[in-house]
Amino acid sequence: MTAFAGIRRLGFVLLAVGGVTAGVLTTAGYLISPDTVRSEVLSRIRDATGLDPKLGGKVSVSLFPKGSVTFSDVVLGDPRRPALTAERLTARLRFFPLLIGKVEIGDVSLEKPTIAIDLDRDGGSNWSALIEALAQAQKPRANQVVAGFSEMRIDDGTVLLRKDDGRTVETLYEVDLSLAWPSIARSFVATGHFVWHGEKVDASVTLADFAAALAGNRSGVKLRLAGAPLKAAFEGAFSTRPTIKVEGTLAADAVSLRRVMAWTGHEPLPGGGFGRFAIKAQTSVVGDSISLSGVNVELDGNSAEGVLAFSSEGRQTLQGTLASDTLDLTPYISTIRLSTANQRAWNDTQLTPDGLNGLDFDLRLSAANVIMGSAKFGRTAIGANLRAGKLSVSIGEALAYGGIIKGSLALTNSASGIDVRSQLQFADVDLEACLGQLLGLKRLEGRGTMSMALEGSGSSILAMTRTLAGTATLTGRDGAIAGLNVEQLLKRLERRPLSGGGEFRTGRTPFDKIEMTLRVAQGTVDVQELKVESTAVRLALAGSASIPDRELDLKGTAALAVASRANTPPFGLPFVVQGSWDDPIMLPDAEALIRRSGAAAPLLDGTRERNARDTVRSAIERLTGGGNGNGNGNGAQPAAESVPAEPRP
C-alpha cells in the first residue's frame, strides 16, 4: 500500500507539472506576438552575423508545440550579384526563454541555398562586403553581450564558383553542413558532406580563431576531406592579408592517382601505372603557388623524397626534384609495346597522346636502381619536362647494359599522331642485350658504342617506322655474329665450291672489331659502311634494310684473313644477306662459285658463246666422265677427259 501511494503521489506531481507546462505554452502565444518574435529573430541574426538578409516571401511563426520562425525567399548581398539565395531560412527558438516571453535562437537552418562566389580580376568577390560585416560582428563590444546561436545548418545546398565573366568553373552539389557558430568560443567548426564531380566527399574544417580568419589575420586551421577517390588532411595556419598564405602539414592518399586526375578534371598521362598514391609534406601556399618541402611520396610501390612546387597561374605547372633508392618504371611502359605478340612485326595499335595536353611539369628524378620490364639500370639521373603538349626526357646518365647511356627523347602531339625525336649515346654497352631490347636484334654479341639520332611521326609504332629518318653509328669489339660461321663456310667453299646446299645459319663468327654507319630516310636504312674484322675473316657489306618490313637486302664480300696455300691470296667470296632481320639468310654468289669450280666453269662460259649447246654438253660429259657421243655427230667414243677430283672436306 505504501508503494502504491508513493506512485500515485508521483503521478499527481507529474500531471500537475504537465498541466502547468501546457498552460504556460498555451498562454505563451498571448505573452508575445508573432510580429515581435519575427522582429526579434531578425535582430538576433543581424547582431550575431552582421548580415542583413532580404526577405522576398511570406514569414511563418510557430510558438507551439515548437517555437520557430521561417522566412521564405531569402537573399544575402547585392540582388544583382547575390552571394546567397535560399528557399527558406528557419530559426528554431529556445524553449525555456520563450516561456517567459523572451526570444532566443537555438539554431538556424538554410534550406536549398545557392551560395555563389563570383571572383573579380582584382582579387575581390561578391562576398567581400559580407565577410567584412561578419568580421565586425565578431569583434568584442564594450558593455554589450550579443546573444547569438550555437549552430547553423545548410541543407541540400549548392555552391558555385564563378569567374568575373560569369562563367562557372566549379560546382558543389548536395551540400549538407553543420556550422558550429562561435557564439561563445572563438573557434568555428563545419562538418558535413558535398558532391563534387559526381563523388560524395565527407568534409570537416576547424578555424581556431574565427574572428581573426574573417579579418584576414593568421588563424589555425584543420581540414579533413574523405571521398572514394581521395583522402586528404591538412593542419596548420593561414591568413588572407595582404595575400593568401598557408603553412602546415599536408597528407593525402588514394587508391588510384589516375582516377584522382580524372576526377579533378586533369587528363591522365598516357601509358599505364599511376595507381596507389600517398604523399606527406610540409606545405606553403603563397598566392597561386604551392611549395612542398620534405616530401615523402609513394606511387605504384615506388617511394621518393624531395621537393615539389605547383603553380596555377596561367597553365598549371608542377616542378620538383625527387630521389629514390629503387625506381620501377615497368607499370608506366606496360601498355607501350613496340612489337606484336610474336615479336615478328611492329605494333599497329593506335597511339593515344591526349594525356600530353593537360598538366605541365618539370621534374628531376634520380635513383640508385631503375627497373624497366626485364631491363635493370644502375645509377640514373633523368629530367622530364612536359609543356604545351611536348614531352622531353633527358638522360643525364644511366648505368645500363653494362655501360652508360646519355641523350634525350621528345614526344609532341601532331596532326599525324605523335612526333618523336631522339638523340642517344650508348657507351661500352652489351650489344646483344641492348640491341635485343631496343630493336629486337639478338644476333650481335660483344661490347660497343652506339649513337643514334632519329626522328619520325605517326599514329602507331608501325606508321612511325615508315617515316623514320636520321643517322646511326656502331663500333664494337670482342664479340661475335650469332647464327653464322663465316670462317667454316669459306673454308668449305674453298675446298668444294659446289658443295652448297648445306645449312649456313648455324654457329658463330667471332670478331675483334665491327664498324657500322647507317643513314635512314622514310623508314629505309642505307648501310653506308659495315665492316667486320677478326684474325680469321674479313667482312664488308653495303645495301639497305626496311624498318617497317624488318627485311634485309645486303651485298658484301667475305674473305679469310690468312691464305690456305702459299703464294695465293686469301680466299674471298661475294655474298648476299636477305630476308627477315630476325632470321636472315646468307647466300654465296653462285657465279663466283661456278667459276671457281674447274669442272663447272665451262657451263658459265658456254652460255655466252654462240654454239652454247655443244659447249654445255661437253662440260656435262667432263663432269660425268663420258657420254653417248663425242659432240661432232659421228658417234665415236673418245677417251674420257681426265677431270681432277675436288678435294674432300
C-alpha positions in Angstrom: 0.0 0.0 0.0 2.8 2.4 0.8 4.5 1.8 -2.6 1.2 2.3 -4.4 0.5 5.5 -2.5 4.0 6.8 -3.5 3.4 6.0 -7.1 0.1 7.8 -7.0 1.6 10.9 -5.5 4.3 10.9 -8.1 1.7 10.7 -10.8 -0.2 13.6 -9.4 3.1 15.7 -9.4 3.8 14.8 -13.0 0.3 15.6 -14.0 0.5 18.9 -12.3 3.8 19.8 -13.9 2.4 18.8 -17.3 -0.7 20.9 -16.7 1.4 23.9 -15.7 3.7 23.5 -18.7 0.7 23.1 -21.1 -0.8 26.2 -19.6 2.3 28.2 -20.0 2.8 27.0 -23.6 -0.8 27.8 -24.3 -0.5 31.3 -22.9 2.9 31.9 -24.4 1.3 33.0 -27.6 -0.5 35.7 -25.7 2.6 36.8 -23.9 4.5 37.6 -27.1 3.1 38.4 -30.5 4.2 36.7 -33.8 5.3 40.1 -35.1 7.5 40.7 -32.1 9.0 37.2 -32.5 9.7 37.8 -36.2 11.4 41.2 -35.5 13.4 39.8 -32.6 14.7 36.8 -34.7 15.8 39.1 -37.5 17.5 41.4 -34.9 19.3 38.4 -33.3 20.5 37.2 -36.7 21.8 40.6 -37.7 23.6 41.0 -34.3 25.2 37.6 -34.5 26.3 37.6 -38.1 26.3 41.3 -39.1 24.3 40.3 -42.1 21.0 41.8 -43.2 19.0 39.1 -45.1 16.4 40.4 -47.5 13.1 38.6 -47.4 11.0 38.2 -50.5 8.4 35.8 -49.4 6.0 35.1 -46.5 7.0 34.6 -42.9 5.5 32.0 -40.7 5.8 31.9 -36.9 5.1 28.9 -34.8 5.2 29.1 -31.0 3.5 25.7 -30.1 4.5 22.9 -29.7 7.9 24.1 -31.0 9.0 27.7 -31.4 10.3 28.5 -34.8 10.2 31.3 -37.4 10.5 30.5 -41.1 11.4 33.1 -43.8 10.9 32.4 -47.5 12.9 33.6 -50.5 15.9 34.8 -48.6 18.7 36.8 -50.3 22.1 38.0 -49.0 24.2 40.5 -50.7 23.6 42.7 -53.8 20.5 41.5 -55.5 22.3 41.9 -58.9 25.1 39.6 -57.7 23.6 37.8 -54.7 26.0 35.9 -52.5 23.3 33.6 -51.2 19.8 32.8 -52.0 17.7 30.2 -50.1 14.2 28.9 -50.4 13.7 29.1 -46.6 15.6 30.3 -43.5 14.3 28.7 -40.4 15.3 29.9 -36.9 14.4 27.4 -34.1 13.7 29.2 -30.8 15.0 28.0 -27.4 12.2 26.5 -25.3 12.6 27.9 -21.7 13.3 31.6 -22.6 10.2 31.5 -24.8 8.1 30.5 -21.7 8.8 33.9 -20.1 8.3 35.8 -23.3 12.0 36.1 -24.3 13.2 35.3 -27.8 16.5 33.4 -28.1 17.6 31.4 -31.2 18.8 27.9 -30.7 19.9 27.2 -34.3 19.4 28.4 -37.9 18.9 26.3 -41.0 19.1 27.3 -44.7 17.1 25.0 -47.0 18.2 24.5 -50.5 20.5 27.6 -50.5 22.6 28.6 -53.5 26.0 30.1 -52.5 27.6 31.9 -55.4 31.2 33.1 -55.2 32.0 35.5 -58.0 35.7 36.2 -58.2 36.9 39.5 -59.6 40.1 40.2 -61.5 41.3 42.4 -58.7 41.1 39.6 -56.2 37.8 40.6 -54.7 34.4 38.9 -54.8 30.7 39.5 -54.2 31.4 38.1 -50.6 33.9 40.8 -49.7 31.4 43.1 -48.1 29.6 40.3 -46.3 32.8 38.9 -44.9 33.7 42.4 -43.6 30.3 42.5 -41.9 30.8 39.1 -40.4 34.2 40.2 -39.1 32.8 43.3 -37.5 30.1 41.2 -35.8 32.7 39.0 -34.2 34.6 41.9 -32.6 34.0 42.2 -28.8 31.7 45.1 -27.8 32.1 47.0 -24.6 29.3 46.6 -22.0 27.3 44.6 -24.6 26.6 40.9 -24.7 25.3 39.6 -28.0 23.0 36.6 -27.7 23.9 34.5 -30.7 23.0 31.0 -31.7 25.1 27.8 -31.4 24.6 26.2 -34.8 23.8 26.9 -38.4 22.8 24.2 -40.9 22.9 24.1 -44.6 20.6 21.5 -46.1 20.8 20.4 -49.8 22.7 23.4 -50.9 24.7 24.3 -54.0 28.0 26.2 -54.1 29.0 28.0 -57.4 32.5 29.3 -58.0 32.4 31.8 -60.9 34.9 34.0 -62.7 34.4 37.7 -63.3 32.8 36.9 -66.7 30.1 34.9 -65.0 31.5 31.6 -66.2 31.0 28.8 -63.6 34.3 27.0 -63.0 33.4 24.7 -60.1 30.1 23.5 -58.6 29.4 21.6 -55.3 26.1 19.8 -55.1 24.1 18.3 -52.3 25.9 20.4 -49.7 24.9 19.4 -46.2 26.9 21.1 -43.5 26.6 21.8 -39.8 28.3 25.0 -38.7 29.2 25.4 -35.0 28.7 29.1 -34.8 31.2 30.8 -32.3 28.6 32.4 -30.1 30.8 31.7 -27.0 34.1 30.2 -28.1 36.4 31.7 -30.6 36.6 28.7 -32.8 34.5 27.7 -35.8 33.7 24.2 -36.9 32.0 22.9 -40.0 31.2 19.3 -40.7 29.2 17.5 -43.3 29.5 16.4 -46.9 29.0 17.5 -50.5 29.1 16.1 -54.0 31.9 17.2 -56.4 32.3 15.8 -59.9 29.9 13.0 -59.1 31.6 11.8 -55.9 30.4 12.3 -52.4 33.1 13.9 -50.1 32.9 14.0 -46.3 34.4 17.2 -45.0 35.3 19.0 -41.8 37.1 22.3 -41.2 38.1 23.9 -37.9 39.2 27.5 -37.5 41.0 28.2 -34.2 40.1 31.9 -34.3 37.1 32.7 -36.4 37.3 36.4 -36.0 40.9 36.6 -37.0 40.2 34.4 -40.0 37.4 36.7 -41.1 39.6 39.7 -40.7 42.3 38.1 -42.9 44.7 37.6 -40.0 46.5 34.4 -39.1 44.4 31.6 -37.7 45.0 27.9 -37.0 43.1 25.6 -39.4 42.4 21.9 -39.6 40.9 20.4 -42.8 39.8 16.8 -43.5 38.4 15.5 -46.8 37.4 11.9 -47.4 35.9 10.5 -50.6 36.2 7.3 -52.6 38.9 8.7 -55.0 41.0 10.6 -52.3 41.6 11.2 -48.6 43.4 14.3 -47.6 44.2 16.1 -44.4 45.9 19.5 -43.6 46.8 21.0 -40.3 48.5 24.4 -39.9 47.7 28.1 -40.2 46.5 30.6 -42.8 45.9 34.2 -43.5 44.5 36.2 -46.4 46.1 39.6 -45.9 47.8 41.0 -47.8 47.6 37.8 -49.9 46.7 34.2 -49.3 49.3 32.4 -47.2 49.0 28.9 -45.8 51.6 26.9 -43.9 51.3 23.4 -42.4 51.5 19.7 -42.9 49.6 18.0 -45.8 48.9 14.3 -46.1 46.9 12.6 -48.8 46.4 9.1 -50.2 44.4 7.5 -53.0 43.8 4.0 -54.4 44.4 5.3 -57.9 46.2 8.6 -58.8 44.9 8.1 -62.4 41.3 8.1 -61.0 42.1 11.2 -59.0 43.4 13.1 -62.0 40.3 12.2 -64.0 38.1 13.2 -61.0 39.7 16.6 -60.7 39.4 17.3 -64.4 43.0 16.6 -65.5 43.9 14.4 -68.4 45.9 11.4 -67.1 49.2 10.8 -68.7 49.4 8.1 -71.4 50.6 4.6 -70.6 50.0 2.5 -67.6 50.6 3.0 -63.9 49.6 5.9 -61.7 47.8 3.6 -59.2 48.1 3.7 -55.4 49.4 7.0 -54.3 50.4 8.7 -51.0 52.1 11.9 -50.1 53.1 13.8 -46.9 54.9 17.1 -46.9 55.4 20.5 -45.3 53.2 22.8 -47.3 53.5 26.5 -48.0 50.9 28.4 -50.1 51.5 31.9 -51.3 49.0 33.3 -53.8 48.7 30.8 -56.7 51.8 28.9 -55.8 52.1 25.8 -53.6 55.5 24.7 -52.3 56.1 21.2 -50.8 59.3 20.5 -48.8 60.3 17.4 -47.0 58.2 15.5 -49.5 57.7 11.8 -49.0 55.7 10.4 -51.9 54.7 6.9 -52.8 53.4 5.8 -56.2 52.9 2.3 -57.6 55.2 0.9 -54.9 57.9 3.4 -55.6 58.9 5.8 -52.8 60.9 9.0 -53.2 61.9 12.1 -51.2 62.5 15.7 -52.3 60.7 19.0 -53.0 57.8 19.9 -55.3 56.2 23.2 -56.3 52.8 23.7 -58.0 51.6 26.9 -59.7 48.1 27.6 -61.1 49.0 30.9 -62.5 48.3 30.6 -66.3 48.8 26.9 -67.2 49.0 24.6 -64.2 52.7 23.6 -63.7 54.4 21.1 -61.4 58.1 21.4 -60.7 60.3 19.4 -58.4 63.3 17.2 -57.6 62.9 13.7 -56.3 65.4 11.0 -55.3 64.6 7.3 -54.9 66.6 4.1 -54.0 64.8 1.9 -56.4 62.5 3.2 -59.2 60.3 0.7 -61.0 59.1 2.2 -64.3 57.5 -1.1 -65.5 53.9 0.0 -64.8 54.3 3.1 -67.0 55.6 1.3 -70.0 53.5 -1.8 -69.7 50.9 -0.6 -72.2 53.6 0.5 -74.7 54.5 -2.4 -77.0 56.8 -1.8 -79.9 56.2 -5.2 -81.5 53.3 -7.6 -81.9 52.9 -10.6 -79.5 55.0 -12.8 -81.8 57.8 -10.2 -82.0 57.7 -10.5 -85.8 56.1 -7.2 -86.7 55.7 -3.7 -85.4 52.7 -2.9 -83.3 49.9 -1.1 -85.3 47.7 -0.2 -82.3 46.6 3.4 -82.4 48.5 5.7 -80.1 46.5 8.0 -77.8 48.6 11.1 -76.9 45.7 13.0 -75.2 47.4 12.9 -71.8 50.1 15.3 -73.1 47.7 18.2 -73.2 46.9 18.6 -69.5 49.2 19.4 -66.7 52.7 20.9 -67.4 55.6 19.6 -65.3 59.3 19.9 -65.0 60.8 17.1 -62.8 64.3 15.9 -61.9 64.5 12.2 -60.9 67.5 10.3 -59.6 67.6 6.7 -58.5 70.2 4.2 -57.4 68.4 1.5 -59.3 65.9 1.6 -62.1 63.8 -1.2 -63.4 62.1 -1.2 -66.8 60.5 -4.5 -67.6 63.3 -7.0 -67.9 65.9 -4.3 -68.1 67.7 -3.2 -64.9 69.7 0.0 -64.8 72.1 1.3 -62.1 72.6 4.8 -61.0 70.3 7.0 -63.2 69.5 10.7 -63.4 66.6 11.8 -65.6 64.9 15.1 -66.4 61.3 15.1 -67.6 59.6 18.2 -69.0 56.1 18.5 -70.3 54.9 21.8 -71.7 52.1 22.6 -74.1 51.8 19.0 -75.3 55.5 18.4 -75.8 57.2 15.8 -73.5 61.0 16.0 -73.3 63.0 13.4 -71.4 66.8 14.0 -70.9 69.0 11.2 -69.6 71.9 12.8 -67.8 73.4 9.5 -67.1 72.2 5.9 -66.8 74.2 2.9 -66.0 72.7 0.3 -68.3 73.6 -2.8 -70.3 77.0 -2.8 -68.6 77.7 0.7 -69.9 76.5 4.3 -69.8 73.5 5.8 -71.7 73.1 9.6 -72.3 70.8 11.5 -74.6 67.3 12.9 -75.0 63.8 11.9 -76.2 61.0 14.2 -77.3 57.3 13.4 -78.0 55.0 16.0 -79.4 51.3 15.9 -80.5 50.9 16.4 -84.2 48.2 16.1 -86.9 49.5 12.7 -87.8 49.7 11.4 -84.3 52.9 11.8 -82.4 56.3 13.3 -83.5 59.3 11.5 -82.0 62.8 12.9 -81.9 65.7 11.1 -80.1 69.4 11.5 -79.7 71.0 8.7 -77.7 74.6 7.6 -77.0 75.4 4.2 -75.7 79.0 3.9 -74.4 80.6 0.5 -73.8 77.3 -1.5 -73.6 76.5 -5.1 -74.0 75.4 -5.2 -77.7 73.2 -8.3 -77.5 71.2 -7.1 -74.5 70.9 -3.5 -75.7 70.0 -4.2 -79.4 67.8 -7.1 -78.4 65.6 -4.9 -76.1 65.6 -1.8 -78.3 65.3 -3.3 -81.8 64.7 -7.0 -81.4 68.2 -7.8 -82.8 69.7 -10.7 -80.8 72.5 -11.9 -83.2 75.2 -9.4 -82.4 77.3 -10.1 -79.3 80.2 -8.2 -77.7 80.6 -4.7 -76.3 80.4 -1.5 -78.2 79.5 2.2 -78.5 76.5 3.4 -80.4 74.9 6.7 -81.3 71.5 7.3 -82.8 69.8 10.5 -84.0 66.4 9.5 -85.3 63.0 11.2 -85.8 59.6 10.1 -87.1 55.9 10.6 -86.7 52.7 8.5 -87.0 49.6 7.4 -85.3 51.1 4.0 -84.4 54.5 2.4 -84.0 54.2 0.8 -87.4 53.3 4.1 -89.0 56.2 5.8 -87.2 58.7 3.3 -88.6 57.6 4.3 -92.2 58.7 7.9 -91.6 61.9 7.4 -89.6 64.9 9.5 -90.7 68.3 10.1 -89.2 71.7 8.5 -88.7 73.2 5.8 -86.6 76.7 4.5 -85.9 78.1 1.5 -84.1 81.6 0.4 -83.1 82.0 -2.9 -81.4 84.8 -5.2 -80.2 85.5 -8.7 -78.9 82.1 -10.1 -80.0 80.5 -12.4 -82.5 77.8 -12.7 -85.1 75.5 -15.4 -83.8 73.8 -17.9 -86.2 76.6 -17.9 -88.8 80.1 -19.3 -89.0 81.7 -17.4 -91.9 85.1 -19.0 -91.4 83.8 -22.5 -91.6 81.7 -21.7 -94.6 84.5 -20.0 -96.5 86.9 -22.9 -95.9 84.3 -25.4 -97.1 83.5 -23.5 -100.2 87.2 -23.0 -100.9 87.7 -26.8 -100.9 84.5 -27.6 -102.8 82.9 -24.6 -104.4 79.8 -26.6 -105.5 79.2 -28.1 -102.1 76.5 -25.6 -101.3 73.0 -26.5 -100.1 74.2 -27.1 -96.5 72.8 -25.1 -93.6 74.6 -21.7 -93.4 72.6 -20.3 -90.4 74.5 -22.1 -87.6 77.5 -21.4 -85.4 79.1 -18.1 -84.6 81.5 -15.7 -86.3 83.8 -14.1 -83.7 85.2 -10.7 -84.5 87.8 -8.3 -83.0 86.1 -5.2 -84.4 82.9 -4.2 -86.1 82.1 -0.8 -87.6 78.8 0.3 -89.0 77.5 3.6 -90.4 73.8 3.9 -91.3 71.6 6.6 -92.8 67.8 6.4 -92.5 65.2 8.0 -94.7 61.5 7.3 -94.9 62.0 4.1 -92.9 64.7 2.7 -95.2 68.2 2.1 -93.8 71.1 2.8 -96.2 74.0 0.8 -95.0 76.9 3.0 -95.9 79.5 1.0 -94.2 79.6 -2.2 -92.3 83.0 -3.9 -91.7 83.8 -6.9 -89.5 87.4 -7.9 -88.8 89.0 -10.7 -86.9 92.1 -12.8 -87.0 90.2 -15.4 -89.1 87.9 -13.5 -91.5 87.1 -10.1 -93.0 83.5 -9.0 -93.9 82.3 -5.9 -95.7 78.7 -5.2 -96.5 76.5 -2.5 -98.0 72.9 -2.2 -99.1 69.6 -1.4 -97.5 67.1 -2.6 -94.9 63.4 -1.9 -94.5 62.5 -0.9 -90.9 58.7 -1.3 -91.4 59.1 -4.7 -93.0 62.1 -5.7 -90.9 63.8 -7.0 -94.0 67.4 -7.0 -95.1 68.9 -6.7 -98.6 72.7 -6.5 -98.3 75.6 -7.4 -100.5 79.2 -7.8 -99.5 82.3 -9.8 -99.6 83.7 -12.3 -97.1 87.4 -13.4 -97.1 89.7 -15.5 -95.0 92.3 -13.4 -93.2 95.0 -15.9 -94.0 95.6 -17.8 -97.2 95.3 -21.5 -97.0 98.1 -22.0 -99.6 101.4 -20.3 -100.0 101.8 -17.7 -102.7 98.0 -17.4 -103.2 95.7 -14.6 -101.9 93.3 -15.4 -99.1 90.1 -17.0 -100.4 87.2 -14.4 -100.8 83.7 -14.7 -101.9 80.9 -12.2 -102.7 77.6 -13.0 -100.9 74.1 -11.5 -100.2 72.2 -11.3 -96.9 68.4 -11.3 -97.4 65.2 -12.0 -95.5 64.0 -11.0 -92.1 66.5 -9.4 -89.8 65.2 -11.8 -87.0 66.3 -14.8 -89.2 68.3 -13.7 -92.2 69.7 -15.9 -95.0 73.2 -15.6 -96.3 73.8 -16.8 -99.8 77.2 -17.0 -101.5 77.5 -15.6 -105.0 76.6 -18.6 -107.4 78.5 -17.3 -110.4 81.7 -16.9 -108.3 81.3 -20.5 -107.0 80.7 -21.9 -110.5 83.7 -20.0 -112.0 85.9 -21.3 -109.1 85.0 -24.9 -109.9 87.2 -26.0 -112.8 84.7 -28.6 -113.9 81.7 -26.3 -113.9 83.3 -23.1 -115.2 82.7 -24.1 -118.9 78.9 -24.2 -118.1 79.1 -20.5 -117.3 81.3 -19.6 -120.3 79.2 -21.7 -122.6 76.1 -19.6 -122.0 78.0 -16.7 -123.5 79.1 -18.5 -126.8 77.1 -18.8 -130.0 77.4 -22.5 -130.1 76.4 -22.9 -126.4 74.7 -26.3 -126.8 77.9 -28.2 -127.7 79.9 -26.4 -125.1 77.4 -27.2 -122.3 77.2 -30.8 -123.5 81.0 -31.1 -123.4 81.1 -29.7 -119.9 78.5 -32.1 -118.7 80.4 -35.0 -120.2 83.5 -33.9 -118.4 81.7 -33.7 -115.1 80.1 -37.1 -115.6 83.2 -38.8 -117.1 81.8 -39.7 -120.5 78.8 -39.5 -122.8 76.8 -41.2 -125.6 78.5 -39.1 -128.3 81.6 -37.0 -129.0 79.7 -34.0 -129.8 80.6 -34.0 -133.5 77.8 -36.2 -134.6 79.8 -39.2 -135.8 79.0 -41.4 -132.8 82.7 -42.0 -131.9 83.6 -42.6 -128.3 86.6 -40.5 -127.5 88.6 -41.3 -124.4 87.2 -39.6 -121.3 88.9 -36.4 -120.3 90.6 -36.5 -117.0 88.8 -34.3 -114.5 90.7 -33.5 -111.3 88.6 -34.6 -108.4 87.6 -31.9 -105.9 89.3 -32.5 -102.5 87.0 -33.9 -99.9 86.5 -31.9 -96.8 
